[in-house]
Amino acid sequence: MSMKSLLKKPMPYVGITAAFAFATSAVFSADLKGREAVIWSPGGKYTTALQEAYVKPFEAETGAKIRLVEASMDQAVTAASAQAKSKDIQWDGLSSVDAPYMPRLVSDGVIEVIDASAIPGLSKLPRAAIHGNGVGVINQVVTVSYRSGDNVTPMKSVKDFFDPSIKGARAMGSNAGSASFNCTLALISDGVSVDDLSKGIDVDRCLKIFDRIKDQVTSYWTNGSQMAQLMIDNNVDYCLCWDGRIIQAAQANPEWKIQYNGGIQFFAYFVYTKGTKNADVLNAFVEYMLDPKRQAEFTKQVGYSAPNPEAIDYLPEELKPFLSVTPEAQAVLTTLTDDLLEKMSDQEVELGKAWQAYVAR
């Protein structure tokens, strides 16, 4: 089977049939009391939101135990791969795997194929949130934010971030993991199509685009907490940032606004480790996570948009303009295609090294 066919096998929409109604009741009628599943989580606000919106109420309702372990994304991929290879499975699942990591996990046989019939709530999700080897849990966007203060020009699109005539202190990521997203945004803003990017990401051209505004980059973030704090403290005027952190910052400092025009979006997926003995516990937990009210609570705590469109109905009005799943945001965002995600994965090391060397210059 080719990498392309492995990368993404979308599940079709399924109607709410009698069989699905039965499956829904079966998910929660199964006796899970005393059972435990160990799940990786990236830490920080994400883990707190996962605990409060999903884990604690699920444990109270079912009697099952969800034990979260924390590590960075790269550490988690390495650990899960080692566990699958040795067949010493210590983690049953990974709670939030960014789409660019999925090709490696699938091709290396690290994660299981999802049994859609065991998760009725999948029928509520958009097609892009349903992956043959994972369930979309958050819709992630990398885009531009700006401070609505005196003498700060509002950015009308991500393209404005690379316009040297728009003056202002800028922030962007310095870590290797930021490279593929930063270059994709820069090249799309410079007129490169997604189809052309899928054939290869031109590192030299990317860096030349950043050269235009590098003298205005006054801060670099290496993690999500730093990203949000730069905005909260008004240390910069503009940030090439992730939408969840922009929302967190705006909740603490209302001067910050988000601009989705020209941004890129992709899902993060809940995946099952190959060889897990607790797939039934994970199925029940994932089904629990897909409830729109619980997803709304998760979004309120972490900022990132949850994939169930019905969750919007349970969110406060002041938060809705920041959500990436609204029709208005979806109309101006670029979705990363399977081919482009695969190319980003192929060039991950090359891009990361070039980016870090560039930032250090």
Helices and strands as residue ranges (DSSP letters): H 3-7, H 18-29, E 36-41, H 44-50, I 51-55, H 56-62, E 65-70, H 73-86, E 93-98, G 99-101, H 102-107, G 116-118, G 120-124, G 127-129, E 130-131, E 134-147, G 158-162, E 170-173, G 176-178, H 179-189, H 194-199, H 203-211, G 214-216, E 217-221, H 224-232, E 238-242, H 243-252, E 256-272, H 279-289, H 292-302, G 309-314, G 317-322, H 327-330, E 334-335, H 338-346, H 348-360
